[in-house]
Amino acid sequence: MSLAYDLGYRCLEVESDSLDAINLVKGLSAKQNCPTLALYIHESCNQSWEVRFSHIQREGNEVADHLAKLAHMDNFDLVAFPQPPRKFIFCWLMLV
């Protein structure tokens, strides 16, 4: 979310297969005792942009699942793809 904001995006759709995580972030108040990351996400939604959260089934989020697994195999902090990697385009086309 920070990268999207820093790149100038002012409308963001966040999809997650964790309904509990979405409900946690959406239902937080600043006074609650909660995980730091969840509070950071909640507070970042109050910047000058529109952020929507939606639940998606894990099967419908296959590309993100593959990217997350790739991140666990390599030891890097951040990789920003200007275009999706070719193997993920094929994976996405199979889902459509």
Secondary structure as GFF3:
##gff-version 3
##sequence-region A 1 96
A	DSSP	alpha_helix	2	6	.	.	.	ID=ss1
A	DSSP	beta_strand	11	16	.	.	.	ID=ss2
A	DSSP	alpha_helix	19	26	.	.	.	ID=ss3
A	DSSP	alpha_helix	36	44	.	.	.	ID=ss4
A	DSSP	beta_strand	50	55	.	.	.	ID=ss5
A	DSSP	three_ten_helix	58	61	.	.	.	ID=ss6
A	DSSP	alpha_helix	62	73	.	.	.	ID=ss7
A	DSSP	alpha_helix	86	95	.	.	.	ID=ss8
###
